[in-house]
Amino acid sequence: MTQDPVVPSTARMIDYWLGGRHHFPVDVTAAQAFEGAYGPCAAIFRSLRDFSGRAVAHLVDHGIDNFLVFGAGVPSQGNVHEVASGSHVLYTDIDPVTIALGQEILADHQRAGYAFGDATDLSSIEPEALTRFLPGWGREPIGVVFLGLAAFLDDPTLARTLARLHRAVPPGSMLAFDFDGEELADHPVALAMMGDGFHMRAPAGFPDLLGDWRLTPDGIVPVARWRAEDPPADVPDAFHGGVALH
Ligand SMILES: C[S@@+](CC[C@H](N)C(=O)[O-])C[C@H]1O[C@@H](n2cnc3c(N)ncnc32)[C@H](O)[C@@H]1O
């Protein structure tokens, strides 16, 4: 069993908001403090996870069956391998506690695994993990899932990272992405809780960061409205996202 951490993680706070079981007291304290400054979060993160589900299902519809997930967080509550249930999925993250938790959750899973991976440095992913969990790596189109991560990278780092990912995967690959809009600017106490390394972005500027990834006609929209159910979830436009093609 993973030992209780002393530092909260945004990924495990999301698990708490989604009603999951994979978080610790320190995450609950941080999540409740954030809600005190911002307001209820559960519906917002449910709508974000629902967007993830629709985007992953869209990639599956395009024939993708190998998924490389960055900043993966907790692999439950409708995460990638639960939606793309017949696919091969490698989840990666840099937070050791979340990685250990993910490896526990996926211990008995044949086609999904979890490994350390810094999105800004593809060589940080163990080749054995890529070979074992992504049999198509280097040969077949890859679904690159880049959700909940852009906020932690500045513009030059994000653009460089997306460009490297584009070079690393073959034609036919697809990218699912999201990013934090500027809504949190209206909640300065909550914004301060996210720290200095937190980056909000205006949707109009995001296509420039995509480089050679080609945005689909669905465009970049608030996540609740991306190929939405009718009617879309009624939540603040905190996150925007879309899908892009190699
Ligand atoms: C907000 S959580 C998102 C979790 C999950 N993708 C989701 O949407 O629920 C962000 C995650 O990104 C991870 N992270 C931050 N910087 C990273 C980096 N450079 N490479 C990979 N993961 C990173 C954090 O450890 C954290 O688990």
The ligand as an SDF file (V2000), in Angstrom:
LIG
                    3D

 27 29  0  0  0  0  0  0  0  0999 V2000
   -4.1250   18.2370  -12.8470 C   0  0  0  0  0  0  0  0  0  0  0  0
   -3.3280   16.6700  -12.8090 S   0  0  0  0  0  0  0  0  0  0  0  0
   -4.1470   15.9240  -14.1850 C   0  0  0  0  0  0  0  0  0  0  0  0
   -4.3620   14.4550  -14.0200 C   0  0  0  0  0  0  0  0  0  0  0  0
   -5.1460   13.7900  -15.1530 C   0  0  0  0  0  0  0  0  0  0  0  0
   -4.5410   13.9920  -16.4630 N   0  0  0  0  0  0  0  0  0  0  0  0
   -6.5540   14.2740  -15.1930 C   0  0  0  0  0  0  0  0  0  0  0  0
   -6.9250   14.9730  -16.1720 O   0  0  0  0  0  0  0  0  0  0  0  0
   -7.3090   13.9840  -14.2720 O   0  0  0  0  0  0  0  0  0  0  0  0
   -1.7290   17.0450  -13.5070 C   0  0  0  0  0  0  0  0  0  0  0  0
   -0.7300   15.9150  -13.4610 C   0  0  0  0  0  0  0  0  0  0  0  0
    0.4010   16.2950  -14.2610 O   0  0  0  0  0  0  0  0  0  0  0  0
    1.5740   15.8000  -13.6350 C   0  0  0  0  0  0  0  0  0  0  0  0
    2.7180   16.5430  -14.1980 N   0  0  0  0  0  0  0  0  0  0  0  0
    3.1290   17.8030  -13.9220 C   0  0  0  0  0  0  0  0  0  0  0  0
    4.2050   18.1290  -14.6870 N   0  0  0  0  0  0  0  0  0  0  0  0
    4.4540   17.0440  -15.4830 C   0  0  0  0  0  0  0  0  0  0  0  0
    5.4180   16.7500  -16.4910 C   0  0  0  0  0  0  0  0  0  0  0  0
    6.3750   17.6270  -16.8280 N   0  0  0  0  0  0  0  0  0  0  0  0
    5.3640   15.5500  -17.1100 N   0  0  0  0  0  0  0  0  0  0  0  0
    4.4170   14.6450  -16.7630 C   0  0  0  0  0  0  0  0  0  0  0  0
    3.4890   14.8550  -15.8060 N   0  0  0  0  0  0  0  0  0  0  0  0
    3.5050   16.0470  -15.1740 C   0  0  0  0  0  0  0  0  0  0  0  0
    1.3160   15.9910  -12.1630 C   0  0  0  0  0  0  0  0  0  0  0  0
    2.1390   15.1640  -11.3770 O   0  0  0  0  0  0  0  0  0  0  0  0
   -0.1760   15.6260  -12.0580 C   0  0  0  0  0  0  0  0  0  0  0  0
   -0.3690   14.2700  -11.7630 O   0  0  0  0  0  0  0  0  0  0  0  0
  1  2  1  0
  2  3  1  0
  2 10  1  0
  3  4  1  0
  4  5  1  0
  5  6  1  0
  5  7  1  0
  7  8  2  0
  7  9  1  0
 10 11  1  0
 11 12  1  0
 11 26  1  0
 12 13  1  0
 13 14  1  0
 13 24  1  0
 14 15  1  0
 14 23  1  0
 15 16  2  0
 16 17  1  0
 17 18  1  0
 17 23  2  0
 18 19  1  0
 18 20  2  0
 20 21  1  0
 21 22  2  0
 22 23  1  0
 24 25  1  0
 24 26  1  0
 26 27  1  0
M  CHG  2   2   1   9  -1
M  END
$$$$
